[in-house]
Amino acid sequence: MFRRVRYGFAEITNGFAEITNEFAEITNGFAEITNEFAEITNEFAEITNGFAEITNGFAEITNGFAEITNALA
């Protein structure tokens, strides 16, 4: 009888171990998705910084034209 009880507890323990492993896989899946979103966010940040650099370039050009205009005035 104790063998059956021990065997039953072993099966329950193995069942919990399987459930724990499944949760670990799900957690790892969420971590991968989070990392993908982080990479996408970083890509958008680089694009945004690129646009900021372009905008600053246009501002410098505009300021240059203003200086030329003021010099000619």
Steps between C-alpha positions, in 0.01 A plus 500: 500500500779743584651427161182615333492814713866574424437430131197732510702776664774451243247540219358814662850640545583424137177666396591814691847491345346483152268791581796699633693429181204613291482827694874543451455459123213750500711744702788459257260563214388825660864596556572445131200711400612775741849492350355529150298805605813649656688454171214659304491790748874548457460503122232770526729698731777484240259613228376784722859606571567495126206733439624726781841521333337584167286766668808648667674504163213697348509739797871560438434564131218740590726681745766522231254661259395741778862602552548555127177701485610712796842555345341617174254731676 
